[in-house]
C-alpha cells in the first residue's frame, strides 16, 4: 500500500506577516528553514533603507537568493568537473603503468 503525502497548510512568517502555504507532509521543517532564510534576506533589504515596498523587497530577496543558488550550482559543477578530470588523469596513469 502506497503512502500519499497530501499537502497541508503551514504558516510561515515573512517581515512579521503570516502567510499560509501548502506543504507536502513531512517537509514542514524544510519549508520553515527556507522561510527563515528568505525572511533574513528580506529584513536585510528592508533595513538597508533603499527599498520600501513589500513587493520590491520580496523581488530583491528572491533575486539575491536565486543568485546565491546559481553560484552554488556553478561551484558544484566546477568541482565535479575538476574531480572528473583528476580521476581521468589517474586512470590514464594507472593504464600506462599496467602496459
N, CA, C and O atoms as CSV, one atom per row, in Angstrom:
chain,resi,resn,atom,element,x,y,z
A,1,UNK,N,N,0.838,-1.181,0.000
A,1,UNK,CA,C,0.000,0.000,0.000
A,1,UNK,C,C,0.883,1.244,0.000
A,1,UNK,O,O,1.767,1.380,0.845
A,2,UNK,N,N,0.649,2.135,-0.930
A,2,UNK,CA,C,1.453,3.342,-1.093
A,2,UNK,C,C,0.950,4.442,-0.162
A,2,UNK,O,O,-0.251,4.696,-0.066
A,3,UNK,N,N,1.908,5.099,0.533
A,3,UNK,CA,C,1.567,6.210,1.404
A,3,UNK,C,C,1.582,7.496,0.591
A,3,UNK,O,O,2.545,7.783,-0.119
A,4,UNK,N,N,0.505,8.267,0.701
A,4,UNK,CA,C,0.407,9.526,-0.027
A,4,UNK,C,C,0.622,10.669,0.967
A,4,UNK,O,O,-0.031,10.732,2.008
A,5,UNK,N,N,1.550,11.572,0.627
A,5,UNK,CA,C,1.817,12.732,1.466
A,5,UNK,C,C,1.010,13.910,0.954
A,5,UNK,O,O,1.496,14.703,0.147
A,6,UNK,N,N,-0.217,14.021,1.423
A,6,UNK,CA,C,-1.079,15.112,0.987
A,6,UNK,C,C,-0.545,16.444,1.500
A,6,UNK,O,O,-0.054,16.525,2.625
A,7,UNK,N,N,-0.640,17.484,0.684
A,7,UNK,CA,C,-0.215,18.803,1.157
A,7,UNK,C,C,-1.070,19.249,2.339
A,7,UNK,O,O,-2.260,18.947,2.424
A,8,UNK,N,N,-0.434,19.966,3.230
A,8,UNK,CA,C,-1.192,20.514,4.350
A,8,UNK,C,C,-0.809,21.979,4.519
A,8,UNK,O,O,0.293,22.375,4.136
A,9,UNK,N,N,-1.692,22.781,5.080
A,9,UNK,CA,C,-1.378,24.191,5.251
A,9,UNK,C,C,-0.367,24.396,6.379
A,9,UNK,O,O,-0.500,23.843,7.470
A,10,UNK,N,N,0.636,25.202,6.083
A,10,UNK,CA,C,1.657,25.564,7.062
A,10,UNK,C,C,1.777,27.083,7.010
A,10,UNK,O,O,1.720,27.680,5.935
A,11,UNK,N,N,1.942,27.697,8.161
A,11,UNK,CA,C,2.069,29.149,8.203
A,11,UNK,C,C,3.531,29.520,8.357
A,11,UNK,O,O,4.216,29.031,9.256
A,12,UNK,N,N,4.011,30.402,7.460
A,12,UNK,CA,C,5.368,30.937,7.563
A,12,UNK,C,C,5.242,32.443,7.788
A,12,UNK,O,O,4.265,33.074,7.384
A,13,UNK,N,N,6.256,32.992,8.442
A,13,UNK,CA,C,6.240,34.419,8.745
A,13,UNK,C,C,7.366,35.110,7.992
A,13,UNK,O,O,8.532,34.725,8.089
A,14,UNK,N,N,6.990,36.144,7.236
A,14,UNK,CA,C,7.949,36.951,6.486
A,14,UNK,C,C,7.681,38.412,6.816
A,14,UNK,O,O,6.566,38.900,6.632
A,15,UNK,N,N,8.700,39.107,7.303
A,15,UNK,CA,C,8.581,40.506,7.694
A,15,UNK,C,C,7.376,40.724,8.615
A,15,UNK,O,O,6.565,41.628,8.412
A,16,UNK,N,N,7.291,39.865,9.631
A,16,UNK,CA,C,6.255,39.954,10.669
A,16,UNK,C,C,4.834,39.772,10.144
A,16,UNK,O,O,3.875,40.191,10.793
A,17,UNK,N,N,4.694,39.158,8.988
A,17,UNK,CA,C,3.368,38.881,8.436
A,17,UNK,C,C,3.278,37.387,8.164
A,17,UNK,O,O,4.195,36.793,7.597
A,18,UNK,N,N,2.161,36.783,8.575
A,18,UNK,CA,C,1.968,35.344,8.396
A,18,UNK,C,C,1.369,35.039,7.032
A,18,UNK,O,O,0.475,35.735,6.551
A,19,UNK,N,N,1.897,33.963,6.413
A,19,UNK,CA,C,1.419,33.516,5.111
A,19,UNK,C,C,1.133,32.021,5.180
A,19,UNK,O,O,2.024,31.242,5.516
A,20,UNK,N,N,-0.102,31.603,4.865
A,20,UNK,CA,C,-0.385,30.170,4.791
A,20,UNK,C,C,0.163,29.618,3.477
A,20,UNK,O,O,-0.045,30.198,2.411
A,21,UNK,N,N,0.867,28.491,3.571
A,21,UNK,CA,C,1.483,27.872,2.396
A,21,UNK,C,C,1.142,26.392,2.405
A,21,UNK,O,O,1.187,25.747,3.452
A,22,UNK,N,N,0.804,25.859,1.250
A,22,UNK,CA,C,0.553,24.433,1.126
A,22,UNK,C,C,1.895,23.711,1.087
A,22,UNK,O,O,2.785,24.085,0.324
A,23,UNK,N,N,2.039,22.670,1.916
A,23,UNK,CA,C,3.325,21.987,2.037
A,23,UNK,C,C,3.097,20.485,2.115
A,23,UNK,O,O,2.250,20.028,2.883
A,24,UNK,N,N,3.853,19.698,1.318
A,24,UNK,CA,C,3.734,18.243,1.441
A,24,UNK,C,C,4.069,17.795,2.858
A,24,UNK,O,O,4.990,18.320,3.486
A,25,UNK,N,N,3.314,16.822,3.353
A,25,UNK,CA,C,3.545,16.292,4.692
A,25,UNK,C,C,4.983,15.801,4.812
A,25,UNK,O,O,5.507,15.145,3.912
A,26,UNK,N,N,5.601,16.123,5.919
A,26,UNK,CA,C,6.978,15.692,6.164
A,26,UNK,C,C,8.019,16.713,5.745
A,26,UNK,O,O,9.190,16.575,6.099
A,27,UNK,N,N,7.622,17.734,5.000
A,27,UNK,CA,C,8.580,18.734,4.537
A,27,UNK,C,C,8.402,20.078,5.246
A,27,UNK,O,O,8.938,21.094,4.804
A,28,UNK,N,N,7.667,20.078,6.318
A,28,UNK,CA,C,7.401,21.320,7.034
A,28,UNK,C,C,8.688,21.968,7.542
A,28,UNK,O,O,8.839,23.188,7.469
A,29,UNK,N,N,9.604,21.167,8.049
A,29,UNK,CA,C,10.874,21.698,8.558
A,29,UNK,C,C,11.672,22.398,7.472
A,29,UNK,O,O,12.252,23.460,7.701
A,30,UNK,N,N,11.697,21.801,6.292
A,30,UNK,CA,C,12.414,22.419,5.176
A,30,UNK,C,C,11.755,23.733,4.768
A,30,UNK,O,O,12.438,24.707,4.451
A,31,UNK,N,N,10.443,23.753,4.779
A,31,UNK,CA,C,9.724,24.975,4.430
A,31,UNK,C,C,10.035,26.080,5.441
A,31,UNK,O,O,10.288,27.222,5.058
A,32,UNK,N,N,10.017,25.739,6.720
A,32,UNK,CA,C,10.315,26.750,7.744
A,32,UNK,C,C,11.754,27.245,7.626
A,32,UNK,O,O,12.020,28.431,7.818
A,33,UNK,N,N,12.677,26.350,7.313
A,33,UNK,CA,C,14.073,26.764,7.129
A,33,UNK,C,C,14.204,27.718,5.942
A,33,UNK,O,O,14.896,28.732,6.026
A,34,UNK,N,N,13.537,27.387,4.841
A,34,UNK,CA,C,13.564,28.257,3.663
A,34,UNK,C,C,12.943,29.617,3.987
A,34,UNK,O,O,13.451,30.654,3.560
A,35,UNK,N,N,11.858,29.605,4.732
A,35,UNK,CA,C,11.205,30.860,5.096
A,35,UNK,C,C,12.108,31.705,5.992
A,35,UNK,O,O,12.119,32.931,5.875
A,36,UNK,N,N,12.867,31.065,6.886
A,36,UNK,CA,C,13.790,31.804,7.752
A,36,UNK,C,C,14.880,32.485,6.928
A,36,UNK,O,O,15.216,33.644,7.169
A,37,UNK,N,N,15.430,31.756,5.953
A,37,UNK,CA,C,16.468,32.336,5.099
A,37,UNK,C,C,15.894,33.509,4.313
A,37,UNK,O,O,16.507,34.574,4.238
A,38,UNK,N,N,14.721,33.311,3.730
A,38,UNK,CA,C,14.084,34.387,2.961
A,38,UNK,C,C,13.764,35.582,3.849
A,38,UNK,O,O,13.962,36.727,3.445
A,39,UNK,N,N,13.272,35.323,5.052
A,39,UNK,CA,C,12.950,36.405,5.980
A,39,UNK,C,C,14.201,37.212,6.333
A,39,UNK,O,O,14.143,38.439,6.411
A,40,UNK,N,N,15.330,36.529,6.546
A,40,UNK,CA,C,16.583,37.235,6.827
A,40,UNK,C,C,16.969,38.138,5.661
A,40,UNK,O,O,17.339,39.295,5.863
A,41,UNK,N,N,16.884,37.608,4.433
A,41,UNK,CA,C,17.209,38.407,3.246
A,41,UNK,C,C,16.281,39.615,3.130
A,41,UNK,O,O,16.721,40.730,2.849
A,42,UNK,N,N,14.997,39.372,3.352
A,42,UNK,CA,C,14.038,40.461,3.231
A,42,UNK,C,C,14.299,41.535,4.294
A,42,UNK,O,O,14.184,42.728,4.012
A,43,UNK,N,N,14.646,41.115,5.499
A,43,UNK,CA,C,14.966,42.080,6.557
A,43,UNK,C,C,16.219,42.875,6.221
A,43,UNK,O,O,16.265,44.084,6.448
A,44,UNK,N,N,17.245,42.202,5.676
A,44,UNK,CA,C,18.464,42.905,5.268
A,44,UNK,C,C,18.137,44.003,4.261
A,44,UNK,O,O,18.623,45.129,4.372
A,45,UNK,N,N,17.315,43.663,3.287
A,45,UNK,CA,C,16.955,44.618,2.237
A,45,UNK,C,C,16.124,45.757,2.814
A,45,UNK,O,O,16.373,46.924,2.513
A,46,UNK,N,N,15.138,45.423,3.643
A,46,UNK,CA,C,14.306,46.464,4.260
A,46,UNK,C,C,15.145,47.386,5.140
A,46,UNK,O,O,14.963,48.604,5.124
A,47,UNK,N,N,16.072,46.794,5.914
A,47,UNK,CA,C,16.890,47.592,6.826
A,47,UNK,C,C,17.929,48.450,6.113
A,47,UNK,O,O,18.469,49.388,6.699
A,48,UNK,N,N,18.210,48.132,4.850
A,48,UNK,CA,C,19.153,48.952,4.092
A,48,UNK,C,C,18.554,50.331,3.820
A,48,UNK,O,O,19.277,51.297,3.575
A,49,UNK,N,N,17.212,50.409,3.869
A,49,UNK,CA,C,16.537,51.685,3.687
A,49,UNK,C,C,16.358,52.107,2.248
A,49,UNK,O,O,15.725,53.126,1.975
A,50,UNK,N,N,16.911,51.334,1.317
A,50,UNK,CA,C,16.823,51.735,-0.092
A,50,UNK,C,C,15.551,51.241,-0.758
A,50,UNK,O,O,15.108,51.808,-1.757
A,51,UNK,N,N,14.960,50.178,-0.204
A,51,UNK,CA,C,13.759,49.601,-0.806
A,51,UNK,C,C,12.660,49.607,0.254
A,51,UNK,O,O,12.871,49.143,1.374
A,52,UNK,N,N,11.495,50.129,-0.098
A,52,UNK,CA,C,10.447,50.236,0.905
A,52,UNK,C,C,9.229,49.365,0.649
A,52,UNK,O,O,8.657,48.832,1.600
A,53,UNK,N,N,8.821,49.207,-0.574
A,53,UNK,CA,C,7.601,48.441,-0.817
A,53,UNK,C,C,7.862,46.950,-0.589
A,53,UNK,O,O,8.921,46.419,-0.922
A,54,UNK,N,N,6.865,46.307,-0.015
A,54,UNK,CA,C,6.975,44.878,0.285
A,54,UNK,C,C,7.222,44.075,-0.989
A,54,UNK,O,O,8.002,43.122,-0.986
A,55,UNK,N,N,6.558,44.460,-2.071
A,55,UNK,CA,C,6.737,43.745,-3.339
A,55,UNK,C,C,8.186,43.853,-3.829
A,55,UNK,O,O,8.772,42.859,-4.257
A,56,UNK,N,N,8.758,45.048,-3.766
A,56,UNK,CA,C,10.145,45.234,-4.210
A,56,UNK,C,C,11.115,44.486,-3.303
A,56,UNK,O,O,12.098,43.917,-3.779
A,57,UNK,N,N,10.847,44.484,-2.000
A,57,UNK,CA,C,11.697,43.749,-1.060
A,57,UNK,C,C,11.670,42.267,-1.402
A,57,UNK,O,O,12.712,41.612,-1.434
A,58,UNK,N,N,10.470,41.737,-1.658
A,58,UNK,CA,C,10.333,40.319,-1.989
A,58,UNK,C,C,11.059,39.983,-3.290
A,58,UNK,O,O,11.718,38.948,-3.385
A,59,UNK,N,N,10.939,40.854,-4.288
A,59,UNK,CA,C,11.604,40.611,-5.570
A,59,UNK,C,C,13.119,40.654,-5.408
A,59,UNK,O,O,13.824,39.792,-5.932
A,60,UNK,N,N,13.615,41.640,-4.695
A,60,UNK,CA,C,15.064,41.751,-4.480
A,60,UNK,C,C,15.587,40.550,-3.692
A,60,UNK,O,O,16.650,40.016,-4.007
A,61,UNK,N,N,14.844,40.126,-2.671
A,61,UNK,CA,C,15.256,38.962,-1.883
A,61,UNK,C,C,15.264,37.708,-2.755
A,61,UNK,O,O,16.190,36.901,-2.675
A,62,UNK,N,N,14.236,37.542,-3.584
A,62,UNK,CA,C,14.176,36.381,-4.475
A,62,UNK,C,C,15.347,36.382,-5.451
A,62,UNK,O,O,15.942,35.336,-5.711
A,63,UNK,N,N,15.677,37.550,-5.989
A,63,UNK,CA,C,16.819,37.643,-6.909
A,63,UNK,C,C,18.127,37.330,-6.191
A,63,UNK,O,O,18.985,36.644,-6.746
A,64,UNK,N,N,18.290,37.821,-4.967
A,64,UNK,CA,C,19.511,37.529,-4.206
A,64,UNK,C,C,19.650,36.046,-3.895
A,64,UNK,O,O,20.726,35.471,-4.061
A,65,UNK,N,N,18.570,35.432,-3.446
A,65,UNK,CA,C,18.602,34.003,-3.116
A,65,UNK,C,C,18.845,33.175,-4.375
A,65,UNK,O,O,19.602,32.205,-4.344
A,66,UNK,N,N,18.207,33.555,-5.480
A,66,UNK,CA,C,18.408,32.838,-6.743
A,66,UNK,C,C,19.842,32.976,-7.220
A,66,UNK,O,O,20.417,32.008,-7.718
A,67,UNK,N,N,20.428,34.151,-7.080
A,67,UNK,CA,C,21.814,34.357,-7.470
A,67,UNK,C,C,22.747,33.469,-6.633
A,67,UNK,O,O,23.674,32.859,-7.167
A,68,UNK,N,N,22.498,33.402,-5.326
A,68,UNK,CA,C,23.301,32.528,-4.468
A,68,UNK,C,C,23.173,31.074,-4.904
A,68,UNK,O,O,24.170,30.355,-4.972
A,69,UNK,N,N,21.965,30.643,-5.197
A,69,UNK,CA,C,21.737,29.271,-5.652
A,69,UNK,C,C,22.503,28.991,-6.939
A,69,UNK,O,O,23.151,27.952,-7.063
A,70,UNK,N,N,22.432,29.904,-7.890
A,70,UNK,CA,C,23.140,29.718,-9.156
A,70,UNK,C,C,24.646,29.674,-8.951
A,70,UNK,O,O,25.335,28.894,-9.610
A,71,UNK,N,N,25.174,30.506,-8.040
A,71,UNK,CA,C,26.605,30.471,-7.733
A,71,UNK,C,C,27.004,29.133,-7.137
A,71,UNK,O,O,28.041,28.578,-7.502
A,72,UNK,N,N,26.191,28.602,-6.219
A,72,UNK,CA,C,26.481,27.290,-5.641
A,72,UNK,C,C,26.455,26.205,-6.713
A,72,UNK,O,O,27.301,25.311,-6.716
A,73,UNK,N,N,25.496,26.283,-7.612
A,73,UNK,CA,C,25.417,25.293,-8.698
A,73,UNK,C,C,26.664,25.354,-9.581
A,73,UNK,O,O,27.224,24.323,-9.954
A,74,UNK,N,N,27.094,26.583,-9.911
A,74,UNK,CA,C,28.305,26.726,-10.740
A,74,UNK,C,C,29.522,26.156,-10.019
A,74,UNK,O,O,30.337,25.454,-10.619
A,75,UNK,N,N,29.638,26.460,-8.732
A,75,UNK,CA,C,30.760,25.938,-7.946
A,75,UNK,C,C,30.726,24.417,-7.896
A,75,UNK,O,O,31.764,23.766,-8.017
A,76,UNK,N,N,29.541,23.851,-7.718
A,76,UNK,CA,C,29.389,22.397,-7.676
A,76,UNK,C,C,29.777,21.780,-9.012
A,76,UNK,O,O,30.489,20.777,-9.054
A,77,UNK,N,N,29.309,22.378,-10.104
A,77,UNK,CA,C,29.638,21.863,-11.434
A,77,UNK,C,C,31.136,21.949,-11.699
A,77,UNK,O,O,31.716,21.026,-12.271
A,78,UNK,N,N,31.768,23.048,-11.292
A,78,UNK,CA,C,33.212,23.195,-11.475
A,78,UNK,C,C,33.958,22.165,-10.638
A,78,UNK,O,O,34.952,21.599,-11.094
A,79,UNK,N,N,33.491,21.918,-9.421
A,79,UNK,CA,C,34.111,20.930,-8.550
A,79,UNK,C,C,33.995,19.535,-9.159
A,79,UNK,O,O,34.970,18.783,-9.192
A,80,UNK,N,N,32.808,19.195,-9.637
A,80,UNK,CA,C,32.597,17.880,-10.257
A,80,UNK,C,C,33.474,17.733,-11.484
A,80,UNK,O,O,34.069,16.676,-11.693
A,81,UNK,N,N,33.569,18.781,-12.307
A,81,UNK,CA,C,34.424,18.758,-13.487
A,81,UNK,C,C,35.880,18.527,-13.102
A,81,UNK,O,O,36.574,17.723,-13.723
A,82,UNK,N,N,36.336,19.239,-12.073
A,82,UNK,CA,C,37.714,19.116,-11.598
A,82,UNK,C,C,37.989,17.705,-11.107
A,82,UNK,O,O,39.010,17.115,-11.462
A,83,UNK,N,N,37.098,17.158,-10.301
A,83,UNK,CA,C,37.272,15.801,-9.775
A,83,UNK,C,C,37.260,14.782,-10.912
A,83,UNK,O,O,38.058,13.844,-10.914
A,84,UNK,N,N,36.370,14.960,-11.866
A,84,UNK,CA,C,36.291,14.049,-13.012
A,84,UNK,C,C,37.594,14.067,-13.801
A,84,UNK,O,O,38.095,13.017,-14.203
A,85,UNK,N,N,38.143,15.264,-14.021
A,85,UNK,CA,C,39.408,15.370,-14.747
A,85,UNK,C,C,40.550,14.712,-13.970
A,85,UNK,O,O,41.409,14.059,-14.563
A,86,UNK,N,N,40.560,14.882,-12.658
A,86,UNK,CA,C,41.602,14.248,-11.842
A,86,UNK,C,C,41.485,12.728,-11.896
A,86,UNK,O,O,42.493,12.028,-11.987
A,87,UNK,N,N,40.267,12.224,-11.841
A,87,UNK,CA,C,40.051,10.775,-11.926
A,87,UNK,C,C,40.509,10.258,-13.283
A,87,UNK,O,O,41.151,9.211,-13.365
A,88,UNK,N,N,40.184,10.983,-14.343
A,88,UNK,CA,C,40.611,10.581,-15.689
A,88,UNK,C,C,42.136,10.536,-15.789
A,88,UNK,O,O,42.695,9.595,-16.352
A,89,UNK,N,N,42.816,11.563,-15.235
A,89,UNK,CA,C,44.288,11.575,-15.265
A,89,UNK,C,C,44.870,10.397,-14.485
A,89,UNK,O,O,45.817,9.751,-14.934
A,90,UNK,N,N,44.296,10.128,-13.317
A,90,UNK,CA,C,44.774,8.998,-12.518
A,90,UNK,C,C,44.532,7.677,-13.242
A,90,UNK,O,O,45.381,6.786,-13.227
A,91,UNK,N,N,43.369,7.559,-13.874
A,91,UNK,CA,C,43.059,6.336,-14.613
A,91,UNK,C,C,44.043,6.144,-15.770
A,91,UNK,O,O,44.482,5.025,-16.035
A,92,UNK,N,N,44.388,7.241,-16.459
A,92,UNK,CA,C,45.363,7.161,-17.548
A,92,UNK,C,C,46.735,6.735,-17.020
A,92,UNK,O,O,47.417,5.931,-17.656
A,93,UNK,N,N,47.144,7.264,-15.870
A,93,UNK,CA,C,48.431,6.881,-15.269
A,93,UNK,C,C,48.431,5.404,-14.892
A,93,UNK,O,O,49.421,4.701,-15.097
A,94,UNK,N,N,47.319,4.944,-14.344
A,94,UNK,CA,C,47.212,3.523,-13.986
A,94,UNK,C,C,47.294,2.668,-15.233
A,94,UNK,O,O,48.006,1.664,-15.258
A,95,UNK,N,N,46.560,3.068,-16.277
A,95,UNK,CA,C,46.578,2.317,-17.534
A,95,UNK,C,C,47.988,2.263,-18.111
A,95,UNK,O,O,48.424,1.205,-18.565
A,96,UNK,N,N,48.714,3.392,-18.102
A,96,UNK,CA,C,50.076,3.444,-18.619
A,96,UNK,C,C,51.017,2.569,-17.789
A,96,UNK,O,O,51.907,1.913,-18.329
A,97,UNK,N,N,50.809,2.570,-16.483
A,97,UNK,CA,C,51.680,1.780,-15.612
A,97,UNK,C,C,51.458,0.277,-15.815
A,97,UNK,O,O,52.382,-0.515,-15.631
A,98,UNK,N,N,50.279,-0.104,-16.181
A,98,UNK,CA,C,49.965,-1.520,-16.386
A,98,UNK,C,C,50.391,-2.041,-17.750
A,98,UNK,O,O,50.407,-3.251,-17.972
A,99,UNK,N,N,50.734,-1.148,-18.661
A,99,UNK,CA,C,51.151,-1.586,-20.015
A,99,UNK,C,C,52.535,-2.084,-20.036
A,99,UNK,O,O,53.030,-2.487,-21.089
